[in-house]
Amino acid sequence: MSKSKDAAANSLILKYMNDQNRPYSTQDVFSNLQREHGLGKTAVVKAMELLAQQGKIKEKVYGKQKIYFADQDQFPNVSDAELKSLDDQISQVSSKVQSVQQGCRQLDTELKDLNSSMTTEEMVKEIKELKQECSRHQEKLQKIKSATNHVTPEEKEKVQL
């Protein structure tokens, strides 16, 4: 790789590590950045080792595995009061999120109910079809009642025996 590509990879990885502020292996960084930036695995490994040597990121070795993380000295110290304040804010926002999610679930349920019910036009059409069907059945009933060739119960018994 050229010097400019190496420098670009170094700055990209340093920014990524500082933004995420959590430990990663070289494979994790490669996987996360490869799709967007097309960095090769070798370039990522070299850049992370160089950044660790320069002291911009820290490196921990666990057997054969190396874990890299952002240098925590660059971040300001936070007091316990600030942490408690942030925790309170988080709990307030979390409760708001839960109430909004519950409202969304209720609205989704209402939407599903409305989508599954018939519209006014569909109801009018269904009523018209049912009235036509009812009139056909009434006509059929009238024909049956007006027929003169009814079977008497005595004739019916003779046939069954």
Beta strands, then each sheet from edge to edge (+ up, - down):
strand 1: 57-62
strand 2: 65-70
sheet 1: 1+ 2-
end
